[in-house]
């Protein structure tokens, strides 16, 4: 169910998203555009991270707790360092997914000044 949004084409979702942001009074807003990108990349990122963290053996976390660490300390000092490569690859894939998407930016941002400000840091 999390990946259901990828089964629908983006053009099918543009009109409901646009009316949603207009009703909230956030049309032509970079915040609305950012939240839209997060809502479409988050399921993909969760799916990737869940599968990556599932490959880390549970015994490693339990070994940290046997050595005297709490569950949170074991997670922070043992599991997170093991998951850094998965986090980096997830970041790269979600960044590319959001970078290649142009349709939502074209529809949700209508003023020329905000379109220019979005590209100002590239020049």
Secondary structure in CASP SS format (residue, H / E / C, confidence):
PFRMAT SS
TARGET T0000
AUTHOR 0000-0000-0000
METHOD secondary structure of the structure
MODEL  1
X C 1.00
X H 1.00
X H 1.00
X H 1.00
X H 1.00
X H 1.00
X C 1.00
X C 1.00
X C 1.00
X H 1.00
X H 1.00
X H 1.00
X H 1.00
X H 1.00
X H 1.00
X H 1.00
X H 1.00
X H 1.00
X H 1.00
X H 1.00
X H 1.00
X H 1.00
X H 1.00
X C 1.00
X C 1.00
X C 1.00
X C 1.00
X C 1.00
X C 1.00
X H 1.00
X H 1.00
X H 1.00
X H 1.00
X H 1.00
X H 1.00
X H 1.00
X H 1.00
X H 1.00
X H 1.00
X H 1.00
X H 1.00
X H 1.00
X H 1.00
X H 1.00
X H 1.00
X H 1.00
X H 1.00
X H 1.00
X H 1.00
X H 1.00
X H 1.00
X H 1.00
X H 1.00
X C 1.00
X C 1.00
X C 1.00
X C 1.00
X H 1.00
X H 1.00
X H 1.00
X H 1.00
X H 1.00
X H 1.00
X H 1.00
X H 1.00
X H 1.00
X C 1.00
X C 1.00
X C 1.00
X C 1.00
X H 1.00
X H 1.00
X H 1.00
X H 1.00
X H 1.00
X H 1.00
X H 1.00
X H 1.00
X H 1.00
X H 1.00
X H 1.00
X H 1.00
X H 1.00
X H 1.00
X H 1.00
X H 1.00
X H 1.00
X H 1.00
X H 1.00
X H 1.00
X H 1.00
X H 1.00
X H 1.00
X H 1.00
X H 1.00
X H 1.00
X H 1.00
X H 1.00
X H 1.00
X C 1.00
X C 1.00
X C 1.00
X H 1.00
X H 1.00
X H 1.00
X H 1.00
X H 1.00
X H 1.00
X C 1.00
X C 1.00
X C 1.00
X H 1.00
X H 1.00
X H 1.00
X H 1.00
X H 1.00
X H 1.00
X H 1.00
X H 1.00
X H 1.00
X H 1.00
X H 1.00
X C 1.00
END
